[in-house]
Amino acid sequence: MVSTSYLANRLFTPAFKQLRRTARRTRLHNIIRILRQLLHFGPWRIVPIRLIRACKGPAMLSHAPSACGLHLNPYKVARTLHDKGVYPAGVISQATLEPLTRLTNQLPPEEYHQTHQSLSAVSAIAGDPAIQNVLRTYFGCEPVLIESSIFVTRCEQDLPVLDQNHYHFDYAGWQSMNVFVYLTDVTSDSSYHIALAGSHNAIGVRDIIKGIITDNEAEQRFSGQQTPITGPAGTLFFENVEVFHKRSRGNERRVMLNMAFTSHRNLLSYGRASRDKLKSQQSLYRQLLAEETGKPVAG
């Protein structure tokens, strides 16, 4: 029997993607964005959140050890995330990290999407019991991985300022969480991530219409809440996607894995890359790994 999620992926999702591409070329895109965000951030959001939890039921926590070497109290982390929206969780083990960085150290600057479908090292991190337990506790139900991306950033000092370099917020499902892992050492000279702790609790209508805030506004509204995150390769942190955040403009290469989880899947949560793009990326992964090992890589 064909599953509902399969039909949504094959039939509906391409149509939605084409609609979004068309809308982006017109002012309609901005109107749709504002309407969607008003719907998402309205006080009525508590209704679908509670319905999802009730329908899916509470998820059982795993007692398996963390392959990533993380030691996290899921209840403490979830409380901090509800309050501040961001939680630096430590550094994952070298044994977990090395199979992934062996590849990503060779990748050219680009965004690589749905990496958990091609790279077992990514799916292993995403499924780590310590990470899953935090997400189960935070969502109140079993989490769903909707997207995983590897961002390879080069020196940005001489590049145009992008949307990601301004404080902004994102949203996916009614509850969403990013799990980030630095795959290179990230210092104050790198394109490090900055979050405004607690800002997910202060999004207003003006923010929804504008979409971004300036550094000056961030300093006025969230003074003392700036949370710059640096650390060695393997540094992992959780972040509510609705927290205002940005990428600083560094002068070093930076590689970061972003795994996006929600409490549920919807028609718009099947990834941003086309099938041709994913096939091209998979071919590149195999080529780079084969060059490094001297052996062809199956897949």
N, C-alpha and C positions, 0 to 999 in steps of 0.2 A: 504493500500500500504506500502511495506517495505521501510524504509528510507535508504538513502545512508550511513549515519553514522552508522546505525545498521549493514548493510552488511559489512562495513569496520571493525567494531569491531568483528563480528563473524567469518569472513572469512579471511581477510587480516592480521589483527593485530597478531593473533597467529603465522602465518607464519613468519612475520617480527621478532617476539620475538625469534622464534627458530633460525632464521638466525643470529640474534645478539648473542645468546648463543653460536652458533657454531663458529662465528667469534672471539669471545673473547678468544677462546682456541688457536688461531693462531696469527701470526704476521699480518694477514689480518685485524684484528680488528683495529690495530693502523693505518694502511694505510687508512681504511675506515673512521676512526675518523678524520684524517687530511684532507682528501678530502672533507668530509662533512663540516668541519669548514672553509676550504678555500672557498667553495661555499657560506656558510652562511655569512661570514664576508667580502666578496668582495665588491667593490664599487657598483656593480650592485644590491645590496640588496634593494636599494631605489626603484627599479622598482616593485618588488612584494609588498613592503610595501604600495606604492601608489595605486596599483591595488586592494589590499585588502580593503583599505579605500574607494576607489571609488565604489567597488562592494557592500560593506556592508553599506556604507553611514554613516554619523555622527550619533552617538547615542544621544538621548535626555537625559538630566540630570534629575535626580529625585529630587523633592522638599520634599520628605518624611523625617521625622526626623530620625537621626541615633539611632538605638536600642543599639548600642555599646557605645553611648555617645560621639562620635567623632565630633569635630567641625573643619572641614577642608575646606580650599578654594581650590577646585580642580585645578584651573588654576595655583595658586602659587605652589602647590605640584607638578604638572606635569612639570612646568618649572624647579623646583629644581631637579627632577628626570632626566630630559633630560641632565642637566648640571652635577650633582654629582652622579646620579644613586642610591642614597640612601636617605631615608627620615624617621626619627623617628616621628611617628604620634601621640604619646601619649599613654594613658592607657585606655583600654576598660572598660566598667562598670562592677561592680561586679555581677550584675544581669545576664549579658550575659556570664560572665566568669564562674560563680560557677557551673552551670549544667555540664560543660565540665571538670573542674578540679576535680569535685567529682568522676569522672571516672578515669581521667589520673593520679591522685595521687596514684592509686592502680596498675597501669600498670607496669609490669616488663620491664627492659631495652630491647628495640627492636625498629624496625621501623614499623610503622603501616600505610599502604597505603590506598588511596581512602576513607578516613574517612568520607568525606561528603556524601558518599552513605549509611553509617550506622549510623552516629551520626547527629541528627538534630541540635545540638548546633554548629557544624562545618559549616553546610550549612547555618545556620542563620548568622554567622559571614561573610561567603563568600558573601552572598547576601546583606549585609548591604548597605544602600543607600550612605553613605559617602565614603565607600571603592569603590563601583561601580562607583561613579561619578569621582573619581580620575582616575580609570582605563579607563573609557570612554574618558576622556579628554586626557590622555596620548596616548592611542592607536588611537584615532580619529574614533573609532567605538565601537560596543558592545563587551565587553570582553568575553572570554570563559574560564571557569575553567577546566583545563585538569587534574589536580592532586592535591590531598591534603594528607599530611602525618603528622603524629605525631612521633617525634623523642624523645625517652626516653634514655638519656645518663647517665651512671653511672660515678663514679670517674675514670678519664682517666690517672692519673699520672703514674700508673704502667702498662698501656696497650701499645701495639705497636702503633707507629705513623701511622695514617691512611691518605688516600688522603684528607679527609675533614679537616685535621689539617694543610695542606699546602694551600697557596694562590692559588686559581684556579678560573676558570669561567665556567659557564654553558651556554647552549642555548637550546631553544625548537623551538617555531615558529619564524617567522621573527621578531616579537616583543614579548617579554616575560617579565613578572613581577612576582616576589615573594612577597607575603604578609606574614610576619612572626608574630607570637604572642607567647611570652613567657608564659608558663603555670605554671611556678614556678618562685620564686624570683631568679634573675640572678645577681650575683655580680662578682667582679674581681677574686673571687675564683672558680666561676662556669665555665662551658664550654661556655663562652660568644662568641657572633658572632662579627667578625671584618671585615669591608669592607674598601676597598681602594677607597675613593670617587673620581669619575671622571675617574677611570681606564678603564671603558667600552669604552671610547673614544680613548684609546691608545693601543688597541690590535693589534699587528703586526704579521707578518708571523712567526717569531721566537716563539712568544707566542703560536700560533696555533700548531706548531710542538711539543713544549715541553708540553704544557697543564698546567703547574704549574710554579710558581716562588718562589724562596727562600725568607726568611725574609730579608736577606741582599740586594737582588735585589729590593725587595719592598721598602726598606728604601732609596735606591739610586734613584729609578725612581719616587717614590710617597711620598717623604718625606713631612710630615705634612698633608698627606691626609688620614692617618689611622683613621678609625672611629670605635672605640670599642663601642658596644651597650650593656649596662646593664640596669637593671630596675626591678621593682616589677612584680609579676605575672599580666598578662594583657597588658604588654608593646607590642605595635604593631609598626612595621616599614615596609616600602616598600623598595624593592631593585630590580633594573634591574638585571636579572640573569647573564648578561655579565660582571658585576662588579667583579673584583678580590676580593675574600672573603675567609674566613676560619673559622673554629671552634677552639677556644683555648682549651688547654688540662687542664681542671679544676679538682678539687678534691671534687666536690659536684655533686649530682644528678641534672640533668637539663632536663626539658621537654619543647619542642617547637613544635608549629603547623606551618606548611609551606603550603601555598596555592599558587599553580602555575597557573597563568593566561596567555593567549596569545590572540592575535587579531583574531586567526583563529584556527581551528582544522585540524590536518593532520593524516596520517595513523599511525604515530609513537607516537601519543599523547593520548593513551588510558590506561595509567597507567602501573606500573612496576610489580604489584603483580598478581599472578595467581588467578583463581577463587577459587581454593581450599584454598589458603592462605587467601583470603578475607573472605570466609565462616568461617574459623577457628578463625579469628580475631573477626568477628561478634558474634560468640559463646562466646568468652572470654568477650566481652563487656557486653552481656546479663547476663553472670554468675556473673561478678563483681557488676553490678548494682543491681541484685537480692539479692546478699549477703548483700549489703549496706542497701537496703530498706526493706528487708525481704519479698518482693513480687516478683513473677515471672515477667520478662519483656518480652513483646510480641515482635516478629520480626523474 
